[in-house]
């Protein structure tokens, strides 16, 4: 009886809270390039700005699409290759350039339209600086080879200082990632060929608030277990300093997914099986997606770990769907997962981009071309490269419908998942209360016909209600009080878990 009463309360108040949704996932596809060059490795920020590397006939250069003005800029124009670009939410870009035989790391500052060479504290001695990453403050990390080993470097944009985080002479450090707090994670490997005859594998963390370095994971594997691609361990860190990575488990003879929360000092081995679990990605809620496969049975699926419940969901089911070989999963802050899979056609087959919206999977590219390198931003918009013609890849952007509740800021970065009334009350779609309501929608309402009909009615009447209350602070205070009770009810009866 208590649950029934709580559900009736939800029905009475739901019209005040739920984001726009639909029974279909409607993306608008925008071609960003149309040339005879090869355009690869697109990356997207939360403002829908996109950066990629394009071959201009002589070498690779860096290009950027600016969403607000619908324009493509060529950032570099030189005689050497510029590759692996990353972009932050300010439109700043970091990438790896090669001048002659050596690599360096470069930085484009969007506000000043200036390119800086960052790679080494000694500009005349670049060594080989590679794999840059940057945060919204413009801080950068990269790995640098000094002729013997790889070490990790950190650039602080606010001061212009460069710090060498590791000073190892016989240990390699790879694949650094930095979050907006300035915390850094990377992979460390050491081979002891003198005493123990073991390989030592670490996941390391630099805590910016305490200026300290420590390892959060260590595994020892005997030399007799010959592992390839040991430098492919790529730990990823979100803005809550939660880290995820994939690494070999010698007891299971398979790759497994691991998780560590720096603030809570919490370690979790998410998977514990004899499948190969690889390519993990993590969002701001700590939810994780990855690829799991079994060579013996050809079983290959995308899975999702829910941080709030500890549950693992199998997203794809290739035995019942018109695609196979899913790979490269990416997860957004709203819980959408983008991935690549092969789809059979009447003639031949194509690599296509798919999105899981919390209840269903949609083919959002739907072309006769092969797609590659899908990337999704926090609000669910997706970018990829497509093989339109032989040796001519183009960049495409898929955006969700913009918010229709007449927000005054006029940003183009809104999506159909931003709230109408709840956003008007809280001022942001990222409030904790809104996240709980969103999960309830995705995990309960969207999965039954009555819930979908309720959302359809909300989509029809919600925008007008949001406009009515937007500038009425006393009314918004009352609604926030009601939403507080609603959120408590959802958490109490567990329907958002």
Secondary structure, DSSP 8 states (H G I E B T S, - for coil): -HHHHHHHHHHHHGGGT-----SS--EEEEE---SSSEEEEEEE-TT--EEEEEE-SSSEEEEEEEGGGTEEEE---SSS-EEEEEE-TTS-EEEEEEETTEEEEEEEETTTTEEEE-S-SSTT---EEEEEEE-TT--EEEEEE-SS-EEEEEEETTTTEEEES---SS-EEEEEEE-TTS-EEEEEEEEETTTT-EEEEEEEEEETTTTEEEEEEEEEEETTS--S-GGG---EE-TT-EEEEEEEETTTTEEEEEEEETTTTEEEE---SSSEEEEEEE-TT--EEEEEEETTTTEEEEEEE-TTT--EEE---TTTSSEEEEEEEEE-TTS-EEEEEEEE-SSSEEEEEEEE-SS-EEES--SSSEEEEEEE-TTS-EEEEEEEETTEEEEEEEEE----S--TT--TT--TTS-SHHHHHHS-TTSHHHHHHHHHHHHTGGGSHHHHHHHHHHHHHHHHHHHHHTT-HHHHHHHHHHHHHHHHHHHHHTTT-
